Amino acid sequence: MKNFPTKVAAILCACVVTLPMFRVSIASTIDWGESRFCCSKEPREISLSETDPRIMQLNDQISKLILPRVERSEDWGALVVSLEHGDTLFSYSKDRTLSPASNMKLFTTAAALHFLGSKFRYQTFLYYDGPIQNGHLQGDLILYGTGDPGISERFSENKALMYESFLLSLEQSGVKVIDGDIIGDGTYFSGPEIGPEWNTKDLNDWFAAPVSALSLDENIVTLQILPGLTIGDPPKIHSDHENFPLAIYNTARTVSGRPTAPLWLDRETPNSEIHIYGQIRSGSPGVWRRLTVPDPELLAASELKQVLLSNGVEVQGEPKSISDNILSRVNKDTYRDSIGNFVEPPQLMGRHISPEIIEYLKVLNHESHNLIAETLLKTIGKLTGEAGSFEGGAKTIRKFLEEEVGIHQRDVKISDGSGLSPSNEASPKAFIQLLTYIAKTGQWTTFLSTLPEAGQSLRRMYRTPETRNLKAKTGTIEGVSALTGVVKTRDKEELLFSIISNEVRSTRTSKRIEDLVGAQLASFQRTPKVN
């Protein structure tokens, strides 16, 4: 089977190197400006006589990689700093704010460790709304989420344990029949479920899934399209969530031999009807496509109903969803119903506790998982007294970076937690300040454990000097590439680095340059001191 995108056929040297417009300074101590976390009390430029010739050579090597790209009107910024010595080995436009793509996840990770801690766990609750008599729940069953992004096949044990826990709660309560509906309540978070300025072309794809307090299977469904039984039949369409309503208009046909028209799957927006048209060859293994769901809360409610039915619990009502807090009945006092009667608030029946978020942080950075990043952003906003929204979380993280880390507000702009929004901005200096700050806390080892390792989970730099020596977060959106992390040199010295490029013609070329810079840093060795 192969994956095919929306609207895509399934047929699928000197101390200062001066050039016009460029200035690259090397081997200076770090000048953080107004930061209180500087590595030198009196930042100063190092003179030529003090400069290690091997640092000069390293500077020349990196400059030869980056400056030709700048001459092609690409925007680059880079900074390399020794964690041990605090000196700068390479600097180019370190103060320039650029779109860092998924490198934004480093800010989110650091904020999550600071505000939540690595052992933080999410809770998902099961409420019942009505009396229980003779095995009947005379009311609704409410599934209430607080942001757990790991109720999915990726964390299959977590998902299975949640259902086991809730089935046991129903059994202990004596409920065999639910007279009302199954309601998915995602009102713990507020505001839009789609991030600010996310590209509308991305909204059908898994990496731009809506961000709800109640998520299931990463808020995506997988469609499998198989040939019909006979020539001329429409293809068969299977979903991994057969009970979730999807509007599908299928005019495609099964043909013998090579199709004369490609098979297409088209959906304008997540709320639009899915159109499948074209041809699929008889005997084809089929194609599959992952699509975001327009209503995550309804997806979770639909799945819960199916689990209940499969385990002998009768459900009279339908799955429904709530995303507006005004309509939620959870965590509210006695209220009047639609006909004016006083109604008691829902009662807690069961709860499920997630794994520690360190497990989520590892997936966040190893797999560059946007949904985890955004749920953490909203969680941070909610638990620090701001709103559980994109805006609330971004506000809290900005404050953390400025007041705790010492990053000036001009050096970072936060719109979301994943880096998917093109309006995010950060300078290479801001990332180095972040890494320097974390290294001084007790979270450094934990933080590093979340980063991909060269030649391993970072699926680049195999059999190179970086292999097993470099840990870094990648970043890629259209026209943007970034790599930020730490690398060990030949002397086992740890170097912090951040490389960001914007307006690039080829992100592949940018990544090749990032890899070459990484190799040079891993191979670097200071000139031995003469006693």
C-alpha positions as CSV (number, residue, x, y, z in Angstrom):
1,M,0.0,0.0,0.0
2,K,1.1,3.6,-0.5
3,N,0.2,6.9,0.9
4,F,-0.9,9.7,-1.3
5,P,-1.5,13.3,-0.4
6,T,-4.7,15.3,-0.9
7,K,-5.0,16.4,-4.5
8,V,-2.0,14.2,-5.5
9,A,-2.5,11.2,-7.7
10,A,-2.2,7.9,-6.0
11,I,-0.3,6.5,-9.0
12,L,1.4,6.8,-7.3
13,C,40.1,33.8,7.2
14,A,40.4,35.8,9.6
15,C,39.0,36.6,12.9
16,V,36.4,38.6,11.1
17,V,35.5,37.5,7.6
18,T,34.0,40.5,5.8
19,L,32.1,40.2,2.5
20,P,29.6,42.6,1.0
21,M,26.5,42.4,3.3
22,F,28.1,39.8,5.5
23,R,30.1,39.9,8.8
24,V,31.1,36.7,10.5
25,S,32.8,37.0,13.9
26,I,34.5,34.1,15.6
27,A,35.9,33.1,18.9
28,S,34.3,35.7,21.1
29,T,32.8,35.2,24.5
30,I,29.0,35.1,24.5
31,D,27.4,38.5,24.7
32,W,23.8,37.9,25.8
33,G,22.9,41.6,25.9
34,E,20.5,42.0,28.8
35,S,20.5,38.4,29.8
36,R,21.5,37.6,33.4
37,F,22.7,34.1,32.3
38,C,25.8,35.2,30.5
39,C,28.9,33.1,30.6
40,S,31.3,36.0,31.1
41,K,30.8,38.9,33.5
42,E,32.6,41.2,31.0
43,P,32.0,40.0,27.5
44,R,34.9,41.0,25.2
45,E,36.2,40.3,21.8
46,I,39.2,37.9,21.7
47,S,42.2,39.3,19.8
48,L,43.9,37.6,16.9
49,S,46.8,36.7,19.1
50,E,44.5,34.9,21.5
51,T,42.5,33.0,18.9
52,D,43.0,29.3,18.6
53,P,44.1,28.6,14.9
54,R,41.8,25.5,14.9
55,I,38.8,27.7,15.8
56,M,39.8,30.0,12.9
57,Q,40.0,26.9,10.6
58,L,36.6,25.8,11.8
59,N,35.1,29.2,11.2
60,D,36.5,29.2,7.7
61,Q,35.0,25.8,7.0
62,I,31.5,26.7,8.2
63,S,31.6,30.1,6.5
64,K,32.4,28.4,3.1
65,L,29.2,26.3,3.6
66,I,26.8,29.1,4.7
67,L,27.9,32.2,2.9
68,P,27.3,30.9,-0.7
69,R,23.7,30.2,0.3
70,V,23.4,33.8,1.6
71,E,24.7,35.1,-1.7
72,R,21.7,33.3,-3.3
73,S,19.4,35.5,-1.2
74,E,18.7,32.8,1.5
75,D,18.4,33.9,5.1
76,W,20.8,32.1,7.5
77,G,21.7,32.4,11.1
78,A,24.0,30.2,13.1
79,L,25.7,30.2,16.5
80,V,28.1,27.6,18.0
81,V,29.1,27.9,21.7
82,S,31.2,25.8,24.0
83,L,29.2,24.7,27.0
84,E,32.3,24.0,29.0
85,H,34.3,27.2,28.1
86,G,31.6,29.6,27.2
87,D,33.4,30.9,24.2
88,T,31.8,31.3,20.7
89,L,33.3,29.2,18.0
90,F,31.2,30.5,15.2
91,S,28.6,33.2,14.8
92,Y,26.7,34.5,11.8
93,S,23.5,36.7,12.3
94,K,23.0,35.2,15.7
95,D,20.6,37.9,16.7
96,R,18.4,37.6,13.6
97,T,15.0,36.2,14.2
98,L,13.9,33.6,11.7
99,S,11.2,31.0,11.4
100,P,12.6,28.0,13.2
101,A,9.9,25.5,12.2
102,S,9.9,22.5,14.6
103,N,12.8,23.9,16.6
104,M,10.0,25.7,18.5
105,K,9.4,22.4,20.2
106,L,12.5,23.0,22.2
107,F,10.9,25.9,23.9
108,T,7.8,23.9,24.5
109,T,9.8,21.0,25.9
110,A,11.7,23.2,28.3
111,A,8.6,24.9,29.5
112,A,6.8,21.6,30.1
113,L,9.7,20.4,32.2
114,H,9.8,23.7,34.1
115,F,6.0,24.0,34.8
116,L,4.8,20.4,34.7
117,G,7.9,18.3,35.5
118,S,8.8,15.0,33.8
119,K,6.5,13.0,36.0
120,F,3.3,14.9,35.3
121,R,0.4,12.8,34.2
122,Y,-2.8,13.6,32.4
123,Q,-6.2,12.5,33.7
124,T,-9.3,11.5,31.7
125,F,-12.6,11.3,33.5
126,L,-15.8,9.3,33.1
127,Y,-18.9,11.0,34.5
128,Y,-22.5,9.9,34.7
129,D,-25.4,12.3,34.5
130,G,-28.6,10.8,36.0
131,P,-29.7,8.2,38.5
132,I,-28.8,4.5,38.2
133,Q,-31.7,2.1,38.8
134,N,-32.0,-1.6,38.1
135,G,-28.9,-1.6,35.9
136,H,-30.1,1.5,33.9
137,L,-28.2,4.7,33.8
138,Q,-31.1,7.1,33.3
139,G,-29.0,9.8,31.7
140,D,-25.8,10.4,29.8
141,L,-22.3,9.1,30.1
142,I,-19.7,11.8,29.7
143,L,-16.1,11.3,28.7
144,Y,-14.2,14.4,29.9
145,G,-10.6,15.0,28.8
146,T,-7.9,17.3,30.2
147,G,-5.5,17.1,27.2
148,D,-4.0,13.6,27.2
149,P,-2.6,13.3,23.6
150,G,-1.6,9.6,24.2
151,I,-4.9,7.8,24.0
152,S,-3.9,6.3,20.7
153,E,-2.4,3.2,19.0
154,R,1.0,4.8,19.4
155,F,0.6,4.4,23.1
156,S,-1.6,1.4,22.8
157,E,-1.2,0.3,26.4
158,N,-2.4,3.6,27.6
159,K,-5.5,3.4,25.4
160,A,-6.3,-0.1,26.4
161,L,-5.9,0.6,30.1
162,M,-8.3,3.6,29.8
163,Y,-11.1,1.4,28.3
164,E,-10.4,-1.4,30.8
165,S,-10.7,1.1,33.7
166,F,-13.9,2.6,32.5
167,L,-15.5,-0.8,31.8
168,L,-14.6,-1.8,35.3
169,S,-16.1,1.4,36.7
170,L,-19.4,0.7,34.9
171,E,-19.5,-2.9,36.1
172,Q,-18.9,-1.8,39.7
173,S,-21.7,0.7,39.4
174,G,-24.0,-2.0,38.1
175,V,-24.7,-0.2,34.8
176,K,-25.8,-2.5,32.0
177,V,-27.9,-0.1,30.0
178,I,-27.3,3.6,29.2
179,D,-30.5,5.2,28.4
180,G,-28.9,8.5,27.3
181,D,-26.1,9.5,25.0
182,I,-22.3,9.1,25.1
183,I,-20.9,12.6,25.2
184,G,-17.3,13.6,24.5
185,D,-16.5,16.8,26.4
186,G,-13.4,18.7,25.3
187,T,-14.1,22.0,27.1
188,Y,-11.1,21.8,29.5
189,F,-9.2,23.7,26.7
190,S,-10.6,26.9,25.2
191,G,-10.3,28.8,22.0
192,P,-9.7,27.5,18.4
193,E,-8.6,23.9,17.9
194,I,-6.6,24.9,14.8
195,G,-3.4,26.9,15.4
196,P,-2.9,30.5,14.4
197,E,-2.0,31.0,10.7
198,W,-1.7,27.3,10.0
199,N,-1.6,26.7,6.3
200,T,-5.1,25.7,5.1
201,K,-3.5,23.3,2.7
202,D,-2.2,21.3,5.7
203,L,-5.4,21.0,7.7
204,N,-6.3,17.6,6.1
205,D,-2.9,16.1,7.1
206,W,-2.1,14.3,10.3
207,F,0.5,16.8,11.4
208,A,-2.1,19.6,11.5
209,A,-4.7,17.7,13.6
210,P,-7.1,19.8,15.7
211,V,-6.0,20.3,19.3
212,S,-8.6,19.2,21.7
213,A,-8.7,18.4,25.4
214,L,-10.2,15.1,24.4
215,S,-8.2,13.4,21.7
216,L,-8.3,9.9,20.4
217,D,-5.9,8.2,18.0
218,E,-4.2,11.6,17.4
219,N,-7.5,13.0,16.0
220,I,-7.0,11.2,12.6
221,V,-8.8,8.5,10.8
222,T,-7.1,6.1,8.2
223,L,-9.0,5.3,5.1
224,Q,-8.0,2.2,3.0
225,I,-9.2,2.2,-0.6
226,L,-9.4,-1.3,-2.2
227,P,-10.5,-2.5,-5.6
228,G,-14.2,-3.5,-6.0
229,L,-15.2,-7.1,-6.3
230,T,-15.7,-6.9,-10.1
231,I,-14.7,-4.7,-13.0
232,G,-16.7,-1.5,-13.0
233,D,-17.5,-1.6,-9.3
234,P,-16.6,1.4,-7.1
235,P,-13.7,0.8,-4.8
236,K,-14.3,-0.5,-1.3
237,I,-13.5,2.0,1.4
238,H,-12.6,1.0,4.9
239,S,-11.9,3.2,8.0
240,D,-10.1,2.3,11.2
241,H,-13.1,4.1,12.8
242,E,-16.0,2.7,11.0
243,N,-18.5,4.2,13.5
244,F,-17.3,7.7,13.0
245,P,-19.4,9.5,10.4
246,L,-17.5,10.6,7.3
247,A,-19.3,12.1,4.3
248,I,-17.7,10.3,1.3
249,Y,-18.7,10.7,-2.4
250,N,-17.2,7.8,-4.3
251,T,-17.3,7.9,-8.1
252,A,-14.1,5.9,-8.7
253,R,-14.2,2.7,-10.6
254,T,-12.3,-0.6,-10.6
255,V,-10.7,-1.4,-14.0
256,S,-8.7,-4.2,-15.5
257,G,-5.2,-3.5,-16.6
258,R,-3.5,-0.1,-16.2
259,P,-5.8,2.7,-15.2
260,T,-6.2,5.5,-17.7
261,A,-7.2,7.9,-15.0
262,P,-5.4,8.2,-11.7
263,L,-7.1,7.7,-8.4
264,W,-7.7,10.9,-6.4
265,L,-8.9,11.7,-2.9
266,D,-10.0,15.2,-2.5
267,R,-11.3,17.2,0.6
268,E,-11.3,20.9,0.6
269,T,-11.4,21.3,4.4
270,P,-11.7,18.9,7.3
271,N,-15.5,19.7,7.4
272,S,-16.0,19.1,3.7
273,E,-17.2,15.9,1.9
274,I,-14.5,13.5,0.9
275,H,-14.5,13.0,-2.9
276,I,-12.9,9.8,-4.3
277,Y,-12.7,9.6,-8.1
278,G,-10.6,8.1,-10.9
279,Q,-9.7,4.5,-11.4
280,I,-8.1,1.7,-9.4
281,R,-6.7,-1.5,-10.9
282,S,-8.3,-4.8,-10.1
283,G,-5.8,-6.8,-7.9
284,S,-4.2,-3.7,-6.6
285,P,-3.1,-3.9,-2.9
286,G,-4.9,-0.7,-2.4
287,V,-4.0,2.7,-1.2
288,W,-4.4,4.4,2.2
289,R,-4.8,8.0,3.4
290,R,-4.7,9.5,6.9
291,L,-7.1,12.4,7.4
292,T,-7.7,14.7,10.3
293,V,-11.2,14.6,11.9
294,P,-13.3,17.8,12.2
295,D,-14.7,16.8,15.6
296,P,-12.2,15.0,17.9
297,E,-14.7,14.9,20.8
298,L,-17.2,13.1,18.6
299,L,-14.5,10.6,17.5
300,A,-13.8,9.8,21.1
301,A,-17.5,9.4,22.0
302,S,-18.1,7.2,19.0
303,E,-15.2,4.9,19.9
304,L,-16.4,4.7,23.5
305,K,-19.9,3.7,22.5
306,Q,-18.5,1.0,20.3
307,V,-16.3,-0.4,23.1
308,L,-19.3,-0.4,25.4
309,L,-21.5,-2.3,22.9
310,S,-18.7,-4.8,22.2
311,N,-18.5,-5.5,25.9
312,G,-22.2,-6.1,26.5
313,V,-23.3,-2.7,27.7
314,E,-26.4,-1.5,25.8
315,V,-26.4,2.1,24.7
316,Q,-29.8,3.6,23.7
317,G,-28.5,7.1,22.7
318,E,-26.0,8.4,20.3
319,P,-22.4,9.7,20.5
320,K,-22.3,13.5,20.8
321,S,-19.7,16.2,21.4
322,I,-19.2,19.4,23.3
323,S,-16.4,21.9,22.7
324,D,-18.1,25.0,24.1
325,N,-17.7,25.4,27.9
326,I,-21.2,27.0,28.2
327,L,-22.7,23.7,27.1
328,S,-20.6,21.6,29.5
329,R,-22.2,20.1,32.6
330,V,-18.9,19.0,34.2
331,N,-17.5,20.9,37.2
332,K,-20.6,23.0,37.5
333,D,-23.1,23.5,40.3
334,T,-26.8,22.6,40.2
335,Y,-28.3,24.0,37.0
336,R,-31.6,24.3,35.2
337,D,-32.2,22.1,32.1
338,S,-33.9,23.1,28.9
339,I,-37.4,22.9,30.5
340,G,-36.5,24.7,33.7
341,N,-36.0,21.8,36.1
342,F,-33.1,21.9,38.6
343,V,-30.5,19.2,37.7
344,E,-27.7,17.9,39.8
345,P,-24.2,18.1,38.2
346,P,-22.7,14.9,36.8
347,Q,-21.0,12.5,39.2
348,L,-17.6,11.0,38.8
349,M,-17.6,7.3,37.9
350,G,-14.0,6.6,36.9
351,R,-10.7,8.2,35.9
352,H,-7.7,7.1,33.9
353,I,-4.2,8.4,34.5
354,S,-1.7,8.7,31.6
355,P,1.9,7.7,31.5
356,E,4.4,10.3,32.7
357,I,4.9,13.1,30.2
358,I,8.5,12.3,29.7
359,E,7.3,9.5,27.5
360,Y,5.3,12.0,25.5
361,L,8.3,14.4,25.3
362,K,10.5,11.7,23.8
363,V,7.9,11.2,21.0
364,L,7.4,14.9,20.7
365,N,11.1,15.5,19.7
366,H,12.0,12.2,18.2
367,E,9.0,12.1,15.9
368,S,8.4,15.9,15.8
369,H,4.9,15.3,16.9
370,N,2.8,18.5,16.6
371,L,-0.3,17.4,18.5
372,I,1.7,16.6,21.6
373,A,3.5,19.9,21.4
374,E,0.2,21.8,21.1
375,T,-1.6,19.9,23.9
376,L,1.4,20.7,26.2
377,L,1.2,24.4,25.2
378,K,-2.5,24.5,26.1
379,T,-1.9,22.5,29.3
380,I,0.8,24.9,30.4
381,G,-1.5,27.9,29.8
382,K,-4.3,26.3,31.7
383,L,-2.3,25.2,34.7
384,T,-0.5,28.5,35.1
385,G,-3.6,30.6,35.3
386,E,-3.8,31.7,31.7
387,A,-6.3,30.2,29.3
388,G,-5.9,26.7,28.0
389,S,-5.6,28.0,24.5
390,F,-2.9,28.7,22.0
391,E,-2.7,32.3,23.1
392,G,-2.7,31.5,26.8
393,G,0.1,28.9,26.5
394,A,2.2,31.1,24.2
395,K,1.9,33.9,26.8
396,T,3.1,31.7,29.6
397,I,6.0,30.3,27.6
398,R,7.1,33.8,26.5
399,K,7.1,34.9,30.1
400,F,9.2,31.9,31.1
401,L,11.7,32.5,28.4
402,E,12.1,36.2,29.3
403,E,12.0,36.0,33.1
404,E,13.6,32.6,33.8
405,V,15.9,31.9,30.8
406,G,16.8,35.6,30.1
407,I,15.8,35.6,26.4
408,H,14.9,39.1,25.3
409,Q,11.4,39.4,23.9
410,R,12.8,40.7,20.6
411,D,14.6,37.4,20.1
412,V,11.5,35.1,20.1
413,K,7.9,35.3,18.9
414,I,5.6,32.4,19.8
415,S,2.4,31.6,18.0
416,D,2.1,27.9,18.7
417,G,4.0,25.1,20.4
418,S,5.0,23.0,17.4
419,G,6.5,25.5,15.0
420,L,3.8,24.8,12.3
421,S,2.8,28.5,12.2
422,P,5.0,30.5,9.9
423,S,4.7,33.5,12.2
424,N,6.9,31.9,14.9
425,E,10.3,33.5,15.1
426,A,13.5,33.0,17.1
427,S,17.1,33.8,16.8
428,P,20.0,31.3,17.0
429,K,21.1,33.2,20.1
430,A,17.8,32.5,21.8
431,F,18.2,28.7,21.3
432,I,21.7,28.8,22.6
433,Q,20.5,30.7,25.7
434,L,17.8,28.1,26.2
435,L,20.3,25.2,26.1
436,T,22.7,27.0,28.3
437,Y,19.9,27.7,30.9
438,I,18.8,24.0,30.9
439,A,22.3,22.8,31.3
440,K,22.5,24.7,34.5
441,T,19.4,23.1,35.9
442,G,18.7,19.6,37.0
443,Q,16.8,18.9,33.8
444,W,19.7,18.7,31.4
445,T,20.0,14.9,31.2
446,T,16.2,14.5,31.0
447,F,16.0,17.2,28.3
448,L,18.8,15.5,26.2
449,S,16.9,12.2,26.5
450,T,14.1,13.7,24.4
451,L,16.3,14.7,21.5
452,P,17.0,12.4,18.5
453,E,20.6,11.1,18.2
454,A,22.6,11.2,15.0
455,G,22.6,7.9,13.2
456,Q,19.9,6.5,15.5
457,S,16.4,8.1,15.9
458,L,17.7,11.1,14.0
459,R,17.7,9.4,10.6
460,R,20.6,11.3,9.2
461,M,24.4,11.3,9.6
462,Y,24.9,7.6,9.5
463,R,28.5,6.5,9.7
464,T,29.8,10.1,10.1
465,P,31.6,11.8,13.0
466,E,28.3,12.9,14.4
467,T,27.0,9.3,14.8
468,R,26.2,8.9,18.6
469,N,27.9,12.2,19.3
470,L,25.2,14.6,18.2
471,K,21.7,15.2,19.6
472,A,19.5,17.7,18.0
473,K,16.0,18.8,17.0
474,T,15.3,19.2,13.4
475,G,12.8,21.6,11.8
476,T,11.2,21.8,8.4
477,I,8.4,23.7,6.9
478,E,8.1,25.1,3.4
479,G,11.3,27.2,2.7
480,V,12.6,26.6,6.2
481,S,15.1,24.3,7.8
482,A,16.7,24.3,11.2
483,L,18.9,22.1,13.5
484,T,19.6,22.9,17.1
485,G,21.3,20.8,19.7
486,V,24.5,19.6,21.3
487,V,27.5,17.7,19.8
488,K,30.6,16.2,21.4
489,T,33.9,17.0,19.8
490,R,37.0,14.7,19.6
491,D,38.0,16.0,23.0
492,K,34.5,15.2,24.4
493,E,33.8,18.9,24.7
494,E,30.1,19.7,24.4
495,L,29.3,22.3,21.8
496,L,25.8,23.9,21.7
497,F,24.7,24.9,18.2
498,S,21.8,26.4,16.3
499,I,21.5,26.7,12.5
500,I,18.4,28.2,10.9
501,S,17.8,28.9,7.3
502,N,14.8,30.6,5.7
503,E,13.7,31.4,2.1
504,V,15.7,28.4,1.0
505,R,15.2,26.9,-2.5
506,S,15.8,23.4,-1.3
507,T,15.5,22.3,2.3
508,R,17.4,19.2,1.3
509,T,20.4,21.4,0.5
510,S,20.0,23.1,3.8
511,K,20.0,19.8,5.7
512,R,23.1,18.6,3.8
513,I,24.8,21.8,5.0
514,E,23.6,21.2,8.6
515,D,25.0,17.7,8.4
516,L,28.3,18.9,7.2
517,V,28.5,21.5,9.9
518,G,27.7,18.8,12.4
519,A,30.5,16.7,11.1
520,Q,33.0,19.5,11.4
521,L,31.9,20.2,15.0
522,A,32.2,16.5,15.9
523,S,35.7,16.4,14.4
524,F,36.8,19.6,16.1
525,Q,39.7,19.6,18.5
526,R,41.3,22.6,20.2
527,T,45.0,23.3,19.8
528,P,46.7,21.8,22.8
529,K,48.0,24.4,25.3
530,V,51.7,24.8,25.6
531,N,52.9,25.0,29.2
